Every structure is written in structure tokens, then in C-alpha cells.
Amino acid sequence: MSENILVIGSCGQLGTELVESLRKIYGDANVIASDIRQSDDAIFKQGPFETLDILDKNKLSEILTQYKPTQVYHLAALLSATAEAKPKLGWTLNMDGLFNVLDAAIDFKIGKVYWPSSIAVFGPNTPVNNTPQNCVMDPNTIYGISKQAGERYCEYYFQKRGVDVRSIRYPGLIGYKSAPGGGTTDYAVSIYHDALTAGKHNCFLSENTELPMLYMPDALKATLDIMHAPADKIKIRSSYNLSGMSFAPKEITKAIQKYIPEFTTEYNPDKRQAIADSWPNSIDDAEARQDWGWQPSYNLDTMTKDMLVNLAPTYGKTLSL
């Protein structure tokens, strides 16, 4: 049986690269991208694209009826800082969108559903170092609360309704192919652009704020690995802890200075600092490694070199790294 894959919320930081990866595997025609508006990225012109507001159940049903997807990747969400500014919209989009997809998985007999969670499910009473898979979870942001509730619903739909739903708790995601999307960890994307343009970065977190991060190639690998794993290997149906590396702004600054010595960072923490302070410093992802073989490929230094090499041509620069 051939696979037809629908990616909802495809034009964001993760979705853009996921569509590209999926089309390399399954073919352009078999991966349907969708979002509330179309990105200018060339990848979206290479295969089907549907305009979809995930809160519009009728439009979702039309798309599912037309394409009959066997897998759905549901990425549409309002991220941490943006959801704090619009809490009711954040809750409605993040929760009702998930319900629409989970219910559709039953009605349209969709084989597998992917839904991303986040380290935002943790909170101020969570152990901050090597945060375990199962621990106190007391999120204090709308994004985190909606992700924690979403995890419970995903597990419920698996146990009670038989929906093969799979999930990862992403740390901060860093990539060079799309712009930041309104998250608290987005400084770790902006800082590379600033290094190549202004030569300095104004950081909205304090210099010692250590957070878990993941480079986009590793995030894509993990996402595809968990979806391609046999169902009996997926032991956790809420969401898996996932880790790549942990660092603070002062450490990423030093990593960049190895290649651009004159680069500097100024620290002016804003309201996002309180969000970051409620999140873990590092993550224990032993279950993901054991159950479906997760293994990251990048650390801070190898990621920094790759980011700078790939971003430099965007600004008409070449770096000898």
C-alpha cells in the first residue's frame, strides 16, 4: 500500500524541512502540505498544497476525503511566547486543533498520527537537571499547559480508541532554512543571523540560562525515526523525552567567536526569561534511545559550524571554517 502523508502547519520552522524530507522519501505528489497561508519556500511549489485553518473541521474533512492520507503530521500550534500574548487563542488553537485531528484519525481510518509536544510541559517544580521521562509536570504557560493536556489526550486516544499517535517532547529547535516562529528558545536561531550581519546580538535571556536544544537535522531524524518504528517499539504514547545538547547564551556566543572572533552578545532579559526559568536545563532521553534507537549526531560546535557555513551565502559572505 502506498503512503499518502498530510502535514498540517507545514510552513513553520519544523514543517518546512519535514515536508522536504518526506517528499524525498515518498515523492512530491504523495506529501500534501497545508497551512493557514502558503510560504514562499520553493518546496511548497513542488507538490500539493492546501490552505487549511486547523480549526475548520469542514475544510479538514474535505482535504482528508480528497487525499485519503495514511499518515498525518499535525504541527499547527501557537508557540510559547506568542501563546502567552494571546492565551485564549493559544489554548483554542492548540487543543481544538488536536481534537480535530484525533477525531479525524478515527473517522477517516488514518494509520498513524504525529503530534509534537515540548519541554514546556515541565514547570518550576520539575527536576531541572537530567529531567526524567516521568516526574512532576506543573507548566505555568498556556503553551505548556496545552501541551501537557495534549499528551494526556494522545495517550487516551491510543488506549481507548486505538489511534496510533506518536509524539516527542522537543527541546529548542535550531535550523537555518526558516525564520524563528515565536518560541522562547528562538534566540539560538537569531544569534547566528546577527553574527553574520550586525556582528552583535541582543539576547532576551540572561547569559547563564541553560536550556536543552536540538539541531534541525537531528529533529527531523528523530521525527522520522519514531514514525517509521514498528508500533510495538513505541512504549510511551503520551510523548517521549528527547535531548540533543544543552547550553547557555554565553556558550553559544563563545562557539560563534571561534569562527567570528569580533562577535559580541549583549544580555537584556525580557518576559521570556521567566518562561525559560521554568524549563529544564537538561533532559534524560533514555527511553527514546532504548525503545526506538534515538541517537543525536550534533553537538554545539558541529552545529555552529554547519549553521554558519549554510547561512553565510544568504548574506553574500564566505567563511573559511
Stockholm file with secondary structure:
# STOCKHOLM 1.0

chainA/1-321         MSENILVIGSCGQLGTELVESLRKIYGDANVIASDIRQSDDAIFKQGPFETLDILDKNKLSEILTQYKPTQVYHLAALLSATAEAKPKLGWTLNMDGLFNVLDAAIDFKIGKVYWPSSIAVFGPNTPVNNTPQNCVMDPNTIYGISKQAGERYCEYYFQKRGVDVRSIRYPGLIGYKSAPGGGTTDYAVSIYHDALTAGKHNCFLSENTELPMLYMPDALKATLDIMHAPADKIKIRSSYNLSGMSFAPKEITKAIQKYIPEFTTEYNPDKRQAIADSWPNSIDDAEARQDWGWQPSYNLDTMTKDMLVNLAPTYGKTLSL
#=GR chainA/1-321 SS CCCCEEEETTTSHHHHHHHHHHHHHHCGGGEEEEESSCCSCGGGGSSCEEECCTTCHHHHHHHHHHHCCSEEEECCCCCHHHHHHSHHHHHIIIIIHHHHHHHHHHHTTCSEEECCEEGGGCCTTSCSSSBCSSSCCCCCSHHHHHHHHHHHHHHHHHHHHCCCEECEEECEEECSSSCCCSCTTTHHHHHHHHHHTTSEEEESSCTTCCEEEEEHHHHHHHHHHHHHSCGGGCCCSSCEECCSEEECHHHHHHHHHTTCTTCEEEECCCTHHHHHHTSCSSBCCHHHHHHHCCCCCCCHHHHHHHHHHHHGGGGTCCCCC
#=GC SS_cons         CCCCEEEETTTSHHHHHHHHHHHHHHCGGGEEEEESSCCSCGGGGSSCEEECCTTCHHHHHHHHHHHCCSEEEECCCCCHHHHHHSHHHHHIIIIIHHHHHHHHHHHTTCSEEECCEEGGGCCTTSCSSSBCSSSCCCCCSHHHHHHHHHHHHHHHHHHHHCCCEECEEECEEECSSSCCCSCTTTHHHHHHHHHHTTSEEEESSCTTCCEEEEEHHHHHHHHHHHHHSCGGGCCCSSCEECCSEEECHHHHHHHHHTTCTTCEEEECCCTHHHHHHTSCSSBCCHHHHHHHCCCCCCCHHHHHHHHHHHHGGGGTCCCCC
//
